[in-house]
Every structure is written in C-alpha cells, then in structure tokens.
Amino acid sequence: MQRIAFKMYLNKGQKEEYKKRHDQIWPELKKLLKNAGVCEYSIFLDEETNTLFAFQKVNGEGGSQDLGQTDIVKKWWKFMADIMKTNADNSPVSVPLEEVFYLE
C-alpha cells in the first residue's frame, strides 16, 4: 500500500461550499476512486492560507491524481472549478508532497 499526499488551493471564503460538495460526493465518483484502489482519502484545510492538504492510502500504483482522463473526474473538476485554483483543463492546481517522516 502506498501513501500519497498533495496540496491544492481553495479560493477565499469557499470553505463551507467545498465541504458541502464533498459531503455530497457523487456515488459514481466514490465508486471510481474505490475501484482505482483509493481505500482512504482525507482532505484538511489550513484556513490561514486556504491550502488544502490531501492524504490517500492506495492499493496499487495509482491514486486519484491518475484518474484525470475519465469523464466523471473531468465533470467533478468542472463542478469544483469555481471555488478552487485550477489549471486550464479545470483540474485543481495540485502539488505533490514528499513524505519525510512516517510512524507506524
């Protein structure tokens, strides 16, 4: 199992909307993530900087960041684009993070 972490950026004042949308995550997106091996996925917000910190446990080689060519992920990105910093294709600006410590 691999552990993956990355950061994204929420637009100012969008915390409640971001949380609401994730509380109502689409069943087909949830199923896609599970089928891709994502067995644990958490997102935390640093309200001081509006930085989102995402952590995943993944069975296999991929993760949510590798699903960008699927129609459902493209649709989700478009749905989220108004409240996050995004790239030209609506994907969230995402920066991979290097693990420097792990305690099991």
Buried (B, 14 or more C-beta within 10 A) or exposed (E): EEEBBBBBBBBEEBBEBBEEBEEEEEEEBEEBBEEBBBEEBEBEBEEEEBBBBBBBBBEEEBBBBBBBEBEBBBBBBEEBBEBBBBEEEBBBEBEEEEEEEEEE
